[in-house]
C-alpha cells in the first residue's frame, strides 16, 4: 500500500520510490497542497460473490411482484372504462340487449328522484320509447378498482326529448356506479344518482 504524503507550499514533492527525482511545484507557481490518497484494495471472497449473484435475481423477482398488481389494476381500470362507455352508448341507443348484457341480475338502479329499480324494470323503463336521449356525457370519470369491485364516479350531463310532447329535459347529476368482476367479466351491480 502507498503512504499518504502531504507537503507544504514551500517544499517540493519527492517521488516515493526515487529520492533523486523532484517535482518543483514552487518553481511552477503551483499553490495547491498535494495530497496523495491511500488506495485500498477490496477483498471479495466466494461467499460475498455468491450472495451478490443470488441477490440480483431476488431483487428482480421482487420488483416484478410489486409491479404486477399495479399492471393488473391498470388493466382492470381499462376494462371497466370500456364497460362504462358501452353502458353510456347503450343508454343513448336504448338498446335492451346491450343494457342486459352489461348488468348483473341483482342490479340496483337508483334514480335522482329516489326511485329504485331492479334489472328488469330498469331495462323496460330505459327502452320503452317514452323518451329519447339526445345526448349523455360522463364528465370527469374516476375509476377505483378494489379487488373484484370497481367504484366509478362521474358528472352526468344529459338531454332527452319526451315522445308525448317533444319537450326537452336536461339532467345534471352526480353518479356513483359499482361494477363487480366475476371471472373476466365486469358488470354493473348498482348505480345511484344525486341531482346537482
Secondary structure, 3 states (H helix, E strand, C coil): CCCCCECCCCCCEECCCCCCCEECCCCCCCCCCCECCCCCCCCCCHHHHHHHHHHHHHHHHHHHHHHHHHHHHHHHHHHHHHHHHHHHHHHHHCCHHHHHHHEEEEEEEECCCCCEECHHHHHHHHCCCCEEEEEEEEEEEEEEEECCEEEEEEEEEEEEEECCCCCEEEEEEEEEEEEEEECCEEEEEEEEEEEC
